[in-house]
Amino acid sequence: MITLTEKAVNAVGRFIAGSETPTAGLRIEVTDGGCSGYQYGLKLEGSQTEEDTVIDCGEVRVFIDPVSLPMLDGMSIDFLDSIEGSGFKFTNPNAVKSCACGTSFNTNSEGTGTKTCS
């Protein structure tokens, strides 16, 4: 299961509302990079692919590709907004090593990838 907090859903909703192009949802992906091996990617997406797992989080639909899904299983995403700055915070139980930046990680774990959101 991947969880988006209410603050994260609201933030994504604001980004979608402000988008100049038609947006079907939020893509969450894992790509090679960062100082720990992998990094999270978030982007607004115009449509899903046939291979995507689609998670309905109320006003936001989340698309995850089959390669990223096992590395994201059990992850929660929050949105922080403070005097120090704002941004998404990832809490991933599969990350065995994380960088101080909070967006780079490494994992040896493979999750199951259920299709629920809370």
N, C-alpha and C positions, 0 to 999 in steps of 0.2 A: 504494500500500500504506500502511496505517496500522498503526503498531507500538505495542503496549503492553508496557512492560517487565514483568518478573516482579513487581517491587514494585508497579507500577500494577495488575496483574491481582489480586494478593493484597489490595490495598487495596479495590478494587471488590468482591471476594468478601466481605470483611468487612462492607462497607456493605450488600450484598445480604442477608447472613446476619442482620444486625441490623435489617432493614427489617420493619415491622409489616404491610405490604401485600404481596401476591404480586408478585414482580418477575421479569420475563423476561430483563432485561438492562440495559445501560447505553446511554443515548442520548447521542451526541456531536453537537452542532449548532453552527452559526455563526449569530449574530443581529446585527442592527444595534445599535451601541452602543459604549461605551467611548470613550476619547480618540483612538483611531487609526482608528475607523470600524466595526470588527467586534469581536465578543467571542465567546469560546468558552463553550459551555454544556454541562454534564454533569448528567444526572439519571437516576435509576433509573426504568425504564419497565415497565409491566405487560404490554405486548404491542408487537409491531412493526406497522407499517402495510404495505400492499401495495407502496408506493413505496420503502420502505427498502432499503438495501443492508445485509445482515446479515453480520457478520464473526465467526467463531468463534475466540475466543482461549482455548481450553481451557475452564476453568470459567466464563468470562465470555463472553456474547454481546454484541456491540456493534451498535447500530442507527444508521444515518446516513441522513438524508434526501437526496434527489437534488440539492437546491440547495446544501447544505453540502459534499457529497462532493468536488467539484473543488477547493475551497479547502483541504481537509484532506489531499489526496493527498500521501503521503510524510511525513506528520507522525508524530512519536513522542511518546508520553505516558509520563512517569515519575512516580513518587510519591516525594517527598522528605520525610523526617522527621528534623528536627534540633532543637537547642535553640532555634533562632530561630523554629520553627514547622513545620507540616507542610502539604502540599498537592500538587496535581498540577502538573507542569511540562510545558509544551507546547513542542516544538521543531518549527517548521513551516517547511519550505524555501520555501513559497509566500508567506510574509510578507515584504513589501518594507519594511514599517515596523512596528515594535512599540513598545509603551509599556513603561515601567519596571515596571508592575504585572505584566506577563507574561501577561495574559489579554486584552489588547486589541491588535489588529493590523489591517493593511491589506494587500491583495494585488491584483496585476494579473495573476496567473498563474492558469491553469486546468489542473488536473491530470487524470489519467485515471481514478483511483479503482478500482484493482484490489481484489479481495476476499480478500486474504490477511492474516494476522497472525502476527507472530513475537515 
